[in-house]
Amino acid sequence: MAKKIILTLIGIVAVAGFIVGTKVFQIKTMIAAAENTPVPVEVVTSALVKEDSWENVISVTGSFAAVQGVTVSAEVPGKVTKIIFEAGAMVKAGDLLVQQDISSEEAQLRAAESSAQLAKLNLDRSKELIAKNTISRAEGDATDAQYQQAVAQADGIRTVIAKKSIRAPFAGRLGLRLINLGQNLKEGDAIISLQTLDPIFVNFSIPQQRLSVLKPGTAVRVASDAAPTETFEGKINAVNPDIDPSTRNVRAQATLANVGEKLHPGMFASVTVVLPEQDKVLAIPASSVLYAPYGDSVFVIEDKKNEKSGKVEKVLRQQFVRLGTARGDFVAVASGLKAGDTVVTSGVFKLRGGIPVTIDNTLAPDAQLAPKPKNA
């Protein structure tokens, strides 16, 4: 019985040894095959790290305002007898917009002008009589005062007539009509909005720490979703002398040409203030950067000799970098790279350091400082 047990144990040990030996042989074979299998070569796109000069800009938001804008209103009470303007039309300075009833004033003016004419005749006669010493100089002065009063009365009536003939104070575009024919207007009643749209102002605010570089004449570029394919250029014409104590910002104003009147007061604006000085940067496409919580990095392509084959290959080296500002499709590198380095520009998330690569830029992304997507 004991002999059978011993033989059984020996058989089990033999089978286990055979299995273990087989597995060890298989594993060694796999390791040798892996060591002899060449690392697959990745196809990548690349770009040179180069020095560039970027505009030093300040990007803020703002809003458009009319160079001249007013709601035309009635100066004196009166009934509307004529409406000369068309809503939305362009008018010139001095164009008649609305005529109020002036029939009573016209009658008063005729009487006042007659009184002024009579006073003038009396004044002329008194001058002749004074020259002949027929009347005293005091009587002549009284006659002159009567004439001046008659002229002033006529001028006052003419002023009322002029105020009832409501005219455009400046050239611009009219808005919507707010009155009707036959309506009795009171003093201050709104008639229509009048705005000068070309040129146009854009108002914006800048943080107080940039106040030293903000000067009249500084160039600005303005974009608006009202004209998404266009950029409007202008210059700063005024900077507020005081700073808002709640935001610590200073308000500034620039003037833009508005050909075609595409921009209107109250619209939102994206303002880029272009400062005179330019920044020297090392620029790379933003697609080159592998962003990670522990640090941003890029893959630098280097020439390295293969120890087995003896050939020179292009191999990746992961390089951590410190990034600066971004501009369009590019980002500035503050440290970690030097001019002339070659970096991978696409698919960096699937790469690792040390692998061989080959460069094919036929499908390389076209990075631009001021990209304009077709679906913008």
Secondary structure as GFF3:
##gff-version 3
##sequence-region A 1 376
A	DSSP	alpha_helix	2	36	.	.	.	ID=ss1
A	DSSP	beta_strand	42	44	.	.	.	ID=ss2
A	DSSP	beta_strand	46	48	.	.	.	ID=ss3
A	DSSP	beta_strand	50	73	.	.	.	ID=ss4
A	DSSP	beta_strand	78	83	.	.	.	ID=ss5
A	DSSP	beta_strand	90	91	.	.	.	ID=ss6
A	DSSP	beta_strand	96	100	.	.	.	ID=ss7
A	DSSP	alpha_helix	103	131	.	.	.	ID=ss8
A	DSSP	alpha_helix	137	164	.	.	.	ID=ss9
A	DSSP	beta_strand	165	167	.	.	.	ID=ss10
A	DSSP	beta_strand	172	174	.	.	.	ID=ss11
A	DSSP	beta_strand	184	185	.	.	.	ID=ss12
A	DSSP	beta_strand	190	207	.	.	.	ID=ss13
A	DSSP	three_ten_helix	208	213	.	.	.	ID=ss14
A	DSSP	beta_strand	219	223	.	.	.	ID=ss15
A	DSSP	beta_strand	232	243	.	.	.	ID=ss16
A	DSSP	beta_strand	249	256	.	.	.	ID=ss17
A	DSSP	beta_strand	268	285	.	.	.	ID=ss18
A	DSSP	three_ten_helix	286	288	.	.	.	ID=ss19
A	DSSP	beta_strand	297	305	.	.	.	ID=ss20
A	DSSP	beta_strand	312	320	.	.	.	ID=ss21
A	DSSP	beta_strand	322	327	.	.	.	ID=ss22
A	DSSP	beta_strand	330	335	.	.	.	ID=ss23
A	DSSP	beta_strand	342	344	.	.	.	ID=ss24
A	DSSP	three_ten_helix	348	350	.	.	.	ID=ss25
A	DSSP	beta_strand	356	359	.	.	.	ID=ss26
###
